[in-house]
Amino acid sequence: MAEEQQLRQDLDELRHLESIAKRPRVLSLLASEIRNLDAKLARVTAATSAAQQATVSEGTAPVNVGAASRIYVTLGSFSWDQDNDKIKIYISVEGAEQEKMVTDFKPMSVDIKFHDIHGKNYRFAIPKLNKEILPDKCKLVVKPTRVIVTLVKASKGNWLDLHFKEDKLKPNLEKEKDPMAGIMDLMKNMYEEGDDDMKKTIAKAWSDARSGKTADPLKNYP
């Protein structure tokens, strides 16, 4: 704003000088400078006006509460069943409206948000499904006291659970081929991690078994 005022004052003085100047060269110089300042003033005025409009817009714009700021209550009451092609999930919730729901079906996840049910927001989500689904074919139906979600399986078959469960028992194929290798590893780990007494006990037991003093625990293995 200060810059705009300064430019106007400079222009006023230059125009005054132009009105009293007599020599052609001076008049030409004054006219050129007046044109430059006029152009600069126009740019400054336009920028100031745009800034003022943006400030007004921000002040009058309605507050939009984003999804990130919403608080959701987790919906944990549900049941499910399946056939060879699809899964059906029955979520117990009253007062849900389809137009106020946001669904996000992905190949390995489900996320359903229920907005403004008696002043609260609810959410049902499975971050990682047991197996893949076909998102484009999934759907939900809203009933007075529940919501029915239909997930279409990517491949036919029975699911043991809705949630993915990593198999922590990953067998070593080589050890499966050689059962004695697993026992050998177990004895080795016990010997390496044990104290001196444990090491002596394991060494003696192993020696006695091999010498025939006690039954060899591995005699049934080839």
Residue pairs with C-beta under 8 A, 6 or more apart in sequence:
1 48
3 44
4 41
4 44
4 45
4 48
7 37
7 40
7 41
7 44
8 41
10 37
11 34
11 37
11 38
11 41
14 30
14 33
14 34
14 37
15 34
17 30
18 27
18 30
18 31
18 34
21 27
21 30
67 102
67 113
70 115
70 121
71 121
72 113
72 121
72 122
72 123
73 120
73 121
73 122
73 123
74 122
74 123
74 124
74 125
75 91
75 92
75 93
75 114
75 122
75 123
75 124
77 91
77 92
78 89
78 90
78 91
78 92
78 124
79 89
79 90
80 87
80 88
80 89
80 90
80 162
81 87
81 88
82 88
82 158
82 159
84 153
84 156
84 157
84 158
85 152
85 153
85 156
86 150
86 151
86 152
86 153
87 133
87 150
87 151
87 153
87 159
87 162
88 148
88 149
88 150
88 151
89 124
89 148
89 149
89 150
89 151
89 162
90 146
90 147
90 148
91 112
91 124
91 146
91 147
91 148
91 149
92 145
92 146
93 114
93 117
93 122
93 145
93 146
93 147
94 117
94 144
94 145
95 117
95 118
96 114
96 117
96 142
96 147
97 116
97 117
97 142
98 140
98 142
100 114
100 115
100 116
100 117
101 112
101 113
101 114
101 115
101 140
101 142
101 147
102 112
102 113
102 115
103 111
103 112
103 113
103 140
104 110
104 111
104 112
105 133
105 135
105 136
105 138
105 151
106 135
107 132
107 133
107 134
107 135
107 154
108 128
108 129
108 132
108 133
108 164
109 125
109 126
109 127
109 128
109 129
110 124
110 125
110 126
110 129
110 133
110 138
110 149
110 151
111 123
111 124
111 125
111 126
112 123
112 124
112 125
112 140
112 147
112 149
113 121
113 122
113 123
114 121
114 122
114 123
114 124
114 147
115 121
124 149
126 162
126 163
128 163
128 164
129 151
129 162
129 163
129 164
130 159
130 160
130 161
130 162
130 163
130 164
130 165
131 153
131 154
131 155
131 157
131 159
131 164
132 153
132 154
132 155
133 151
133 152
133 153
133 154
134 152
134 153
134 154
137 152
138 149
138 150
138 151
138 152
139 149
139 150
140 147
140 148
140 149
140 150
141 147
141 148
141 150
153 159
172 182
174 181
175 181
175 182
175 185
179 221
180 218
180 221
183 217
183 218
187 202
187 206
190 198
190 202
191 198
191 199
191 202
191 203
194 202
205 214
208 214
209 215
209 216
209 217
209 218
210 216
